[in-house]
Each structure stands twice: as C-alpha cells, then as structure tokens.
C-alpha cells in the first residue's frame, strides 16, 4: 500500500464548493481508498491505496468529486517521499531574515516542461520570489508583503506552467509532514483522533 496526501483546491471558501469532510471521507472510502483521514476544512486528505502513480490518483479523485458534487475541483496528489523532499529542502529556510509566515508551497499535479518553467518571470512578481523544487513537483514561494496582494497568484503559476497547482502555507506543510510521520507509527484509530476534522 502507498500513502498519499490528496490536496483539493478552492473548496469551502466563502460559501463556494462546499464539501463536508465527513462526506469526503465516506466518498473516498467507498471508492476503495483505505485509512482515509482529513486535516482541517481546506481539503487535505490522507489515503492509503495500492496505486503508486499520483497522476492516476488525481484523475480518479477528480472524477469522483465531479460525479458526486457536479463541480470541478482541482486535485494534486503528493507521495510521502515527495512531501518529505519538499519539507527538507526549502531554500528559504536557510535565509534567517525571511519569516516563516511569508513562506508557502505551490504543489504541482504534474512536472512542468522545461520550456514552460522558463515562462515564470521573477521580475514580474517582485518583491516576492520563488524557487522550483528539485523534483519539479512543487514551487517554493516567498511573499514579502502579503499573499493576498501579490502578483504571484495560483492563476499566474498555472498559466505559466500549464499544470494544476494548489498552495499551502509553510505551517500547514509542516503539520502535514508531521501527520504523515504519525501515520507510519500509529494505528488508523489513533490517527483518526488526531486528524479527523
């Protein structure tokens, strides 16, 4: 079995695309995923599955959500190893003058082409900055002022890279990494007491 973190974009925001976590866990469990657990309401879901290919998981979950709710939800599946690489190699953590609250990660559903990667223009988003992760499945983001007032939006990232993306702040990334580690060392029942929200 393979553990994946499924990230949903744009649900339960301002009364739009409402998905209850209890219903989401039930939907994924009935579809064959096991040990389904959710963390907060923004769409962070842990699953165990025989499938190892994140892109196949993304397509399956996207279809399930469309059939159930009749609206499109962008989905990004992240393997444990991929999340671990993202967590361990954030280049901004080596810069002491950058507060953690400025840091986000845009997780990418697929690896962008080299050509599309060059379309990301650092000058356009200044003073904010970004760096591509080594496995090219994530983009490290540094919002100098405010993510809400930045040109470095999710739409800008997707438009340049031509891939689905969804962002989480660094505190959430750190929590998700800790919960991944917790899953490895505890029973499903114990996991549920921690992350079933």
N, C-alpha and C positions, 0 to 999 in steps of 0.2 A: 504493500500500500504506500501511496505517496501523499504527503501532506502539502496542501496548497492554501495560500491566502487569496481569497477572491475579493477584489475591490470593486465596488459599484460606484459610479459617478452620478452625482446630481439627484439622489433620492432624498426624500423627507426634508426638502429645502423650501421654506416659505410656502408650505402647504401644497407643494407640487410633487408629483410622482411618489405618493405615499405608499410605503411598503412596511408593514409591521414585521419586526424581527422574528416574532413567533411564527408568523405565516411563512416567512422566508426560510426558516429552519425546516419547517414541515415540507415545503415545496422541494427543497434540495434533498432531504432525506428520502422522500417518496421517489425521487429521480435516481436514487442509487448511491448517493454520497453518504458517507458514514461519519460519525462523531462531528456532526455539524454544530458549530458554535459561532455566535456573533459577538462583536465588540462594539459598543455604542450604536447610535442610530444612523450613522452616515454611510453604512454599507461596507463593513469589514467582516468577512466570513471565513472561518477556518473549516476546511473539509479534508477528509481522507478519501482517496479514490485510487483504483488500480491504474487510472490514466496518468501518464507522466508528462504528456505534452500540454503545456499551458494554453496554447492556441486552441486546441480541441476543447479544453475545459471552458474557455471563454465563449466559444461558439455554442456549446451546449447550454451554458447558463443564460446567454443572451436569448436563445430560442425559448427556454423555459419561462423567462420573465415576460417576453413578448406574448406568449400564449396565455399566460396567467393574467397579466395586467393590461395588455393591449397598448403598451407604450414601450419605446426603445430606451434601454438602459445600457450605456457603455460599460463594458466589463474588462477588467485586467486581472489575470491570474498570475500569482507570484509564487515560485517554489521556495522552499525553505532555504536552499543554497543561494538563490538569487537575493532573497531578503538579507541573508547573512552578509553577502558581499556588499550590498548597498550600505548596510549598517556599519561595517568595519572600515569602509574606505571613503567616507565622506571627507573630501579635501578641505572643506571649510572648518572642520573641527580642529584642524592644525593651525588655524589663524585665531589667536586669542582675542583679537579686537572685534570679532564678529559674535554677537549674542546669539544663543541657540534659538531664541524666539524668532529670528529672521529666517531660519532655515526650513526649507520644505524639500520634498522629493516628488517629482513627477514620474510615476511608474508608467512604462510603455507596454502596450499589448504585444507589439512585435518590435523586432530590431529595425530601426530605420536604415534606409540605404545611405551609403557614404555621400552620395550626391545630395540627398535631402538634408543630411546633417549639416552640410556646409551652408544651407539656407538660413540657419539660425544666426542672426546678426547681433553680436554683443553690443554694438554701438546703439542699436535701436532701443534696447531695454535699459541702458544706463540711467541711474547709477546702480541698478540691480545687475546681478551677474548670474551665470550658470556654468555648469561643467557636466559633461557627459560621463556616465559611469563606465567602468572598464568593460562590462559585459554589454553595454549599449542597450540595456533594457530599462534604464532609468536616467533621469536628469536631475542633478543636484541644483537647487535654486536658492539664491540668497537675495531676499527682499530688504533692501537698505531702508526704505521708508515703510511702506505698507503693501502687503499683497493685494489688498483691495483697490489700491490706486496705481498699480503697476501696469506697464505695457506688456510685461511678461506673464500673460494670461494663459489659461489652459487652451483657449481657442487659438492663440498665437502659436503655441507649441505644436498643437495638432496640425494647424495649417501649414507650418513649415516642414514638419517631419512626415506628414501624411500617415500618421498612426494614431490609434486611440490612446489617450493618456488620462490619468487621474492623479491628483496631488494629495499628499498628506503632510502635515507639519511634522517637524523632527520629533517632537514629544510623542506624537501618535506613532511614528515609525519605531521609536524606542520601546514603547509599550507593546506594540505588535511583535517585535522581536522577542521581548521577554515572555510573551504569551506563547510564542512558538516553542521556546525552550521549556516552558511549563508543560506544554502538551506532551513533549517527549518523555517526561519523567513522572506523569500522573495519569490516573485513570480518567475515562471520559466523564464520570460523575463528578470527580474532583475538579476537572476543567470547567464543567458547567457552572459550578458555584462561583467561579472567578469571572468568566467572560460572557455568560448568558445574560445579555442586557437588551 
